[in-house]
Every structure is written in structure tokens, then in C-alpha cells.
Amino acid sequence: MGKLAGELEEYGVKMQIKNVLFDFGDTLVQASAHYSQDACLARLVKSLAQNGISVSFEDCKKAYETTYKKILARNSVRETTYDVVVSHVLALCGFPLKPTDKATVEAAEAFMNCWVETRIMEESVPSVLRTLKARYSLGVVSNIAYAPAVSRTLDRFGVTDCFKAIIVSADVGWRKPSPRIFRSALRTMGISAQETVYVGDELDHDVEGAGKVGMRTVLLKRTSTDMNASSAKPDATIQEWKQLPSALKSIERL
């Protein structure tokens, strides 16, 4: 809880919620059963071939996995954008292209277009978002290495207009739980942390990260949620999207 919120509550003044920010992956959308990293890599390889770069699927997959192991081993909150990832993959395959080269950019887009096509959204999400939009300013704060993927996915489900701003780590350069990405969202939307609730499915990235900048938090508990990832405690926990409006009202009564 932020300092101002704490001081006000000492005098019995409750904080009004004016803004609700959302995590993207596994909160607003999830991977469908049809998602396959191999299928997306196959599109990447096909795109490279169309630009005159011949790489076998097996070599590409090995280089891809090696690249991501190195990125994860850094355990850093600095974001590595997807064009940079593809550039590293190509270098390992013997093609030292820049992240800005045409073949690199188009290969990254080919993979991520496949990724976008295999996202699903729960049936209740659009109606809940429109209900909340009538009362709150809504935004998205996402860890994703390819910025267009978020807006393209939200466009697919016709909910982009629900959000005042979409903040992604690929643009900010910092990943959750870094306070920098949350503060960037607050600045972009011109809002205060003390009047904002963050909704996400991870204790460490979402609940702990947003809480450290003074936001209240709601945990959307999924089967994949690691309840031992952090000691941070959300202000409310829900199992289903339709429970969110009530959870927000309960936080306002705290």
C-alpha cells in the first residue's frame, strides 16, 4: 500500500478506486490448446527462406532454445525485444543479421503473428471489461518482447477501445516486477498509484511488483499460478473473471 493511502486510512479516509490495470498473458488472454511453438518457428523459418536465408527447422529450434536459455539465465528485469532475439538466433545459425534488417524483422513478425492467432479469451472477459470501463479508466501493463502482439490480440477480440493505454516491456525496456514499468504506466495515463488496482495472475510479477509502487492488487488465481513465488499478499483473490467487479468493490470498502 502506498504511503498516502496508509496515512489517509489512519484517519478513516477510504481510498476511491479510479483506475484498473491488467496483466495481459494468462490474465486477459491465454494460449489455446492449438498453440505450438514449433508451428510458430516453422513460420519463422519459412519467412527467412522467402528472404533468401536457408536455415533448417532443427538448427533454428536449437538456436532458439539456446538463445532463450541465455536470456533467462541473466535473471534480469531488462527486456530483450523479439527482433534482438531473432538476430541472436540467426547469428547462431551463421547469419549475422542486425535486429533492424528486413529478414530479421519479417521473421520476428511471422513468429508473433502465429502467436497472436493462437490466443484465446474467456467468454466473460469482454462484458466484464465494458462494465468496468463505465466506472474506471482501464489499462494494460504487460511483459512481452514484441509490442504489436498485445494490440493485435486485443483487436481480434474487439476490446482495444476498453483501454486508455497499453504499456509493454518491449517499449519501456523493463519487465515486471520492476517498478519502472508500473511507473511508466502511471505517467502515461496521468493517474496515481493510490487510486489504482492491478489485476494479474502471478504473485511475484503482478502482486509484488504493483504493490511496491503503491497499487492495490487482485490476484486472478489460475491453475498455473505459483502461490510460493512471493510472500506478497493481494488485496483480493478471484477464481473467475465475473468475480472481478465485486472484488474491486470489496477493496474500496477496506
Secondary structure as UniProt FT lines:
FT   HELIX           3..10
FT   TURN            11..12
FT   STRAND          19..22
FT   TURN            26..28
FT   STRAND          29..31
FT   TURN            33..34
FT   HELIX           37..50
FT   TURN            51..52
FT   HELIX           57..73
FT   HELIX           82..92
FT   TURN            93..94
FT   TURN            99..100
FT   HELIX           102..117
FT   STRAND          119..120
FT   TURN            123..124
FT   HELIX           125..133
FT   TURN            134..135
FT   STRAND          137..142
FT   HELIX           148..156
FT   TURN            157..158
FT   HELIX           160..162
FT   STRAND          165..168
FT   HELIX           169..172
FT   TURN            176..177
FT   HELIX           179..189
FT   HELIX           193..195
FT   STRAND          196..200
FT   HELIX           203..208
FT   HELIX           209..212
FT   TURN            213..214
FT   STRAND          216..220
FT   TURN            223..224
FT   TURN            227..228
FT   STRAND          236..238
FT   HELIX           241..243
FT   HELIX           244..252
//
